[in-house]
Amino acid sequence: MYDNDNFPIFDKSIYFVDIQENNLLNTILLQVHANDSDQDDNGRITYELTEPYNNYVTIDKQTGLIKTKVQFDYEQMKNFTFNVTAMDHPKKEQPLKTTAIVHVNIIDQNDNLPK
C-alpha cells in the first residue's frame, strides 16, 4: 500500500486573469492545474471553489477549467478574488488539500453614452 504523503501542488500559487466586460456566459476564464506525486487515488486530484464567488464562476472538478456564470459589468464590479482548492483522494487517510488564489480583473469597454 502506498502512503499519501504529498500535497497537491498548483502550477502557480496566485493566478491573474483579465476578462472583458460584457462577456458571454460560460466564457472560459482560465484553467488551473495541480500535481500530486503520490500514486493511484492518493495522487488523483479534484478541484473546488472555496469562496462565496461561486455565483460568478464555476469549476470543472476534474479538469480545473473555470468558466463565467454571469456577464460582468465593469461599472458594477472592477475585480474580484476567489480561492481554488486542489484535493487528493486517498482511500483510508484524510485527503490533503492545497489552495491557490485567483485574481480577476474586469476590463472596461466603451459601452456607455457620454453624459
C-alpha positions, 0 to 999 in steps of 0.5 A: 500500500502506498502512503499519501504523503504529498500535497497537491501542488498548483502550477502557480500559487496566485493566478491573474486573469483579465476578462472583458466586460460584457462577456458571454456566459460560460466564457472560459476564464482560465484553467488551473492545474495541480500535481500530486506525486503520490500514486493511484487515488492518493495522487488523483486530484479534484478541484473546488471553489472555496469562496462565496464567488461561486455565483460568478464562476464555476469549476470543472472538478476534474479538469480545473477549467473555470468558466463565467456564470454571469456577464460582468459589468465593469461599472458594477464590479472592477475585480474580484478574488476567489480561492481554488482548492486542489484535493487528493483522494486517498482511500483510508487517510484524510485527503490533503488539500492545497489552495491557490488564489485567483485574481480577476480583473474586469476590463472596461469597454466603451459601452456607455453614452457620454453624459 
